[in-house]
Amino acid sequence: MNKIKRLVIASAVAFLVVIGIGGTAHAARTDMLDVSDYNNNGHALTTQQFVNLRNNYGIKAITVKISEGQTWNASTAKANISDAQQAGLYTNGYHFARYNSVATAQAEARHAVQQAQVDGLGIGSVIVTDAESSAQSGVSKATNDKANQAFSQIIQQAGYRCDIYTMGSWVNAKMTVANGSGWIAYYPYHVTTDRYTSNHAWQFSSTMTFAGLSGRYDVSQLYDNYYTANTDKNAVISNSQTTHVTTQTAAKSNKIAVDGIPGYNTYLGLQKLYGMKVQDGKISSPSATVKVIQKHLGFTQDGYFGPVTYRAMQRKLGTPVDGKVSRPSLMWKQIQRDINNGVKPF
């Protein structure tokens, strides 16, 4: 649940993005974590792991992926919700939206409510519509607004609260996100100032790592108590002391943007990872880079991207398998994360 290169230092209490060589850095608070089947090698986090996140990183709320489209549901959602609740954390859910009309939004909202109930998400919790797919990018702002409103109405009728998650570039451009609402994803080069302070929350990173947990996580800073059941968000634990800290000298990062849109840096990163003879950041027709990917996936190497290759890539990466590439693409986001971590994705 998009991404700009940055300088990153992990500490025991905060995620710090360096603004220079030495001096003081601003650190957005790790108030909220969102988790899905992708995280923790496909396993739900345990109660003790959530306790660790609460005590050592100041996590107060968890937002769990429960559903997608009209039929998909998360296999780890029920356990994640239960374990987070046992750790004393506020729990919410999110639905990855594939809708682009009022009718499809209503169908997806009904599916999201059904899954929330099956997974044990308490009445009054937030169910977020994660609206960032190609389905929304291909229609007008007015259409998206009507669809989001239709989704929200059904969520609220079921006794839940609703919110919109989307990327910063889409706010009031592809869909309306009013002040006092919204969970916005935007990953700046430097985290030197609070952003989207008029909204409920700002997701400032998708690559946070935690001691004792596998993989990378999305983390957000909360500006009000919407995601903590309208009670004081610091009632769980306060990490306000991590807002400003003194940092030491850090080396410059060469990480690429994790924006889900492949281009020169992404292709060059793949070519470097696989030690290819030609490293030009380009995909030709046919492409030696595509052939390498196909070779590692174990099927015919024709050098062309297409539905068959995309489906195999998606299965390997654990992202939704539909043989299509949206803009932004969850598949390419994961590839970009792997490149940044020096890991071959295939």
C-alpha positions in Angstrom: 0.0 0.0 0.0 4.4 4.2 -3.8 8.3 5.9 -3.7 11.3 8.2 -3.6 14.9 7.4 -2.8 16.0 8.5 0.6 18.5 8.1 3.4 17.3 5.7 6.0 18.6 4.9 9.5 16.8 2.3 11.7 16.9 2.8 15.4 15.3 0.9 18.2 12.6 3.5 18.6 12.1 5.2 15.3 12.5 5.3 11.6 14.9 8.1 10.9 15.5 9.7 7.5 18.8 11.7 7.5 18.7 15.3 6.3 22.4 15.8 6.1 25.7 14.5 7.4 25.3 14.7 11.1 23.0 17.1 13.0 19.3 16.8 13.7 16.9 14.8 11.7 13.1 14.9 11.8 11.6 11.4 12.3 8.0 10.7 11.5 6.4 8.7 14.3 5.6 5.0 13.7 2.1 5.2 15.0 0.4 2.8 12.7 1.4 -0.4 10.8 -0.5 -1.9 8.0 -0.1 -5.7 7.3 -1.3 -8.1 4.6 -0.6 -11.7 3.4 2.5 -10.3 1.8 4.2 -9.5 5.2 6.1 -11.8 7.5 6.6 -14.5 4.8 2.9 -15.0 4.5 2.3 -15.7 8.2 0.3 -13.7 10.7 2.2 -11.8 13.3 2.1 -13.3 16.8 0.8 -11.5 19.8 4.3 -11.2 21.1 5.5 -9.6 17.9 2.7 -7.1 18.2 3.7 -6.4 21.8 7.3 -5.8 20.6 6.0 -3.3 18.0 4.0 -1.6 20.7 6.7 -1.4 23.3 9.8 -0.8 21.2 8.5 1.2 18.2 5.4 3.0 19.5 3.0 1.3 17.3 -0.6 2.1 18.4 -2.8 0.9 15.7 -2.8 -1.9 13.1 -4.7 -1.8 9.8 -5.1 -5.2 8.3 -5.8 -6.1 4.6 -9.0 -8.1 4.7 -10.3 -8.1 1.1 -9.8 -7.1 -2.5 -12.2 -6.7 -5.4 -15.5 -8.7 -5.1 -14.1 -12.1 -4.1 -10.6 -12.1 -2.7 -10.0 -12.3 1.0 -6.8 -12.4 3.1 -5.8 -15.7 4.7 -3.9 -14.0 7.6 -6.4 -11.3 8.4 -8.3 -13.1 11.2 -5.2 -14.1 13.1 -3.5 -10.7 12.6 -6.6 -8.9 14.0 -6.9 -11.3 17.0 -3.2 -11.2 17.8 -3.1 -7.4 17.6 -6.1 -7.1 19.8 -4.5 -9.3 22.4 -1.5 -7.1 22.3 -3.7 -4.1 23.2 -3.5 -2.4 19.8 -6.4 -0.7 18.0 -7.4 -2.7 15.0 -8.8 -1.6 11.6 -9.1 -3.2 8.2 -8.5 -2.2 4.6 -10.0 -3.3 1.3 -7.9 -3.0 -2.0 -10.4 -1.4 -4.4 -10.9 -2.6 -7.9 -14.1 -0.7 -8.5 -14.7 2.1 -10.9 -18.5 2.6 -10.7 -21.2 2.9 -8.0 -22.4 -0.6 -8.7 -19.0 -2.3 -8.4 -18.1 -0.2 -5.4 -21.3 -1.4 -3.6 -20.5 -5.0 -4.5 -16.9 -4.6 -3.1 -18.2 -2.9 0.0 -20.5 -5.8 0.7 -17.7 -8.2 0.3 -15.4 -6.1 2.6 -18.1 -6.0 5.3 -18.6 -9.8 5.1 -14.9 -10.5 5.4 -14.5 -8.0 8.2 -17.2 -9.8 10.1 -15.7 -13.2 9.4 -12.3 -12.0 10.5 -13.6 -10.6 13.8 -13.1 -6.9 13.1 -15.1 -5.1 15.8 -18.0 -2.8 15.0 -16.8 0.8 15.0 -13.4 0.0 13.6 -12.3 1.7 10.4 -12.6 -0.1 7.0 -10.4 1.8 4.5 -10.9 1.8 0.8 -7.4 1.5 -0.7 -8.0 3.4 -3.9 -4.9 3.4 -6.0 -5.4 0.9 -8.8 -5.7 1.2 -12.6 -9.5 0.9 -12.2 -9.6 4.3 -10.5 -6.9 5.9 -12.7 -8.9 5.2 -15.9 -12.1 7.1 -14.8 -12.9 10.7 -13.9 -12.6 12.3 -10.6 -16.4 12.6 -10.4 -16.8 8.9 -11.1 -14.3 8.0 -8.4 -16.0 10.3 -5.9 -19.4 8.7 -6.5 -17.9 5.2 -6.2 -16.0 6.1 -3.0 -19.2 7.6 -1.5 -21.2 4.5 -2.4 -18.5 2.2 -0.8 -18.5 4.4 2.3 -22.3 4.3 2.7 -22.4 0.5 2.8 -19.5 0.3 5.2 -21.2 2.8 7.6 -24.5 1.1 7.3 -22.8 -2.1 8.7 -21.6 -0.2 11.8 -18.1 0.5 10.7 -16.4 3.8 10.0 -14.8 4.5 6.6 -11.8 6.3 5.2 -9.9 6.7 1.9 -6.3 5.7 1.4 -4.6 6.9 -1.8 -1.3 8.4 -3.0 -0.5 12.0 -2.5 -0.6 12.8 -6.2 -4.2 11.6 -6.4 -5.5 13.7 -3.6 -8.2 16.1 -5.0 -6.9 15.2 -8.5 -8.2 11.7 -9.1 -10.6 11.8 -6.1 -11.7 14.1 -3.4 -10.1 13.7 0.0 -11.5 16.3 2.3 -9.6 17.9 5.2 -10.3 15.9 8.3 -10.4 12.6 6.4 -8.0 10.4 4.4 -4.9 8.4 4.9 -2.3 9.6 2.4 0.8 7.8 1.1 3.7 9.9 0.1 7.4 9.1 0.5 9.6 12.2 0.3 13.3 12.2 -0.3 13.8 13.6 3.2 11.4 13.4 6.1 12.1 16.9 7.3 8.6 18.1 8.0 5.2 16.7 8.8 3.0 16.3 5.7 -0.8 15.9 5.2 -1.4 17.2 8.7 -5.0 18.1 7.8 -5.7 14.4 7.1 -6.1 11.5 9.5 -2.7 9.9 8.7 0.4 10.0 6.5 2.1 6.8 5.3 5.7 8.0 5.0 7.5 4.7 4.2 6.9 1.3 2.7 10.3 -0.1 3.6 10.4 -0.1 7.4 12.1 -3.0 9.1 11.7 -4.2 12.7 13.8 -6.4 14.9 12.4 -9.9 15.0 10.2 -9.5 11.9 10.9 -10.7 8.3 10.6 -8.3 5.4 9.6 -4.6 5.0 6.5 -2.8 6.3 4.3 0.2 5.6 4.3 2.7 8.5 2.2 5.8 9.1 2.1 8.8 11.4 -1.3 9.6 12.9 -2.5 13.2 13.3 -5.7 12.5 15.2 -7.5 9.7 17.0 -9.6 8.4 14.1 -7.6 5.1 13.8 -7.5 4.6 17.6 -11.3 4.4 18.1 -11.6 8.1 18.8 -9.7 7.7 22.0 -6.3 9.3 22.8 -3.8 7.6 20.5 -1.1 7.8 23.2 -3.2 5.7 25.5 -1.5 2.6 24.2 2.1 4.0 24.2 3.6 7.4 23.5 6.6 7.6 21.2 6.6 11.4 21.0 10.2 11.4 22.2 11.3 10.1 18.8 10.1 13.1 16.9 13.6 14.8 16.9 16.9 13.0 17.5 20.5 13.5 17.0 22.0 11.4 14.2 25.5 10.4 13.2 27.2 10.5 9.8 25.4 8.3 7.3 26.3 7.2 3.8 24.2 8.4 0.9 21.6 6.0 -0.3 21.3 4.8 -3.9 17.8 3.4 -3.5 15.4 3.8 -6.4 11.8 5.0 -6.1 9.3 2.4 -5.0 6.5 3.9 -7.0 5.2 0.8 -8.9 6.1 2.4 -12.3 9.0 0.7 -14.0 11.5 2.8 -15.9 15.2 3.3 -16.4 16.3 2.9 -12.8 14.2 -0.2 -12.2 15.4 -1.9 -15.4 19.0 -0.9 -14.6 18.7 -2.3 -11.1 17.5 -5.6 -12.5 20.3 -5.7 -15.0 22.9 -5.1 -12.2 21.4 -7.6 -9.9 21.5 -10.3 -12.5 25.0 -9.3 -13.7 24.0 -8.7 -17.2 26.6 -7.8 -19.9 24.5 -4.9 -21.1 23.4 -2.6 -18.4 21.6 0.3 -20.2 18.3 0.6 -18.2 16.3 -0.3 -21.3 13.8 -3.0 -22.3 14.2 -3.8 -26.0 12.0 -6.0 -28.2 13.0 -8.8 -27.6 14.7 -8.0 -24.4 17.7 -9.9 -22.8 16.5 -8.6 -19.4 13.0 -10.2 -19.9 14.7 -13.4 -21.1 16.7 -13.6 -17.8 13.5 -13.1 -15.8 11.8 -15.8 -17.9 14.7 -18.2 -17.4 14.5 -17.8 -13.6 10.8 -18.4 -13.7 11.4 -21.6 -15.7 9.6 -21.2 -19.0 10.1 -20.2 -22.6 12.5 -17.3 -23.1 11.0 -15.2 -25.9 12.2 -11.8 -24.4 8.7 -10.3 -24.3 6.6 -9.2 -21.4 3.0 -10.4 -21.6 0.1 -11.9 -19.6 1.8 -15.3 -19.2 5.1 -13.8 -18.0 3.3 -11.3 -15.8 1.2 -14.0 -14.1 4.3 -16.0 -13.4 6.0 -12.9 -12.0 3.0 -12.1 -9.8 2.8 -15.6 -8.5 6.5 -15.6 -7.6 6.2 -12.3 -5.8 3.0 -13.1 -4.0 1.0 -10.2 -5.5 -2.5 -10.5 -7.0 -2.3 -12.7 -10.1 -4.2 -11.3 -13.1 -1.6 -11.1 -15.8 -2.0 -7.3 -16.0 0.2 -4.4 -15.0 -1.5 -1.3 -13.5 0.1 2.1 -12.9 1.2 1.9 -10.2 1.7 -1.8 -10.0 2.0 -3.8 -6.8 4.2 -6.3 -8.7 6.6 -3.6 -9.8 6.6 -2.1 -6.3 7.8 -5.4 -4.9 10.5 -5.7 -7.6 11.7 -2.2 -6.7 11.8 -3.1 -3.0 13.9 -6.2 -3.8 16.3 -4.1 -5.9 16.7 -1.7 -3.1 17.5 -4.6 -0.7 19.9 -6.3 -3.1 17.6 -9.3 -3.5 16.9 -11.0 -6.8 13.1 -11.0 -7.2 13.1 -14.2 -9.3 
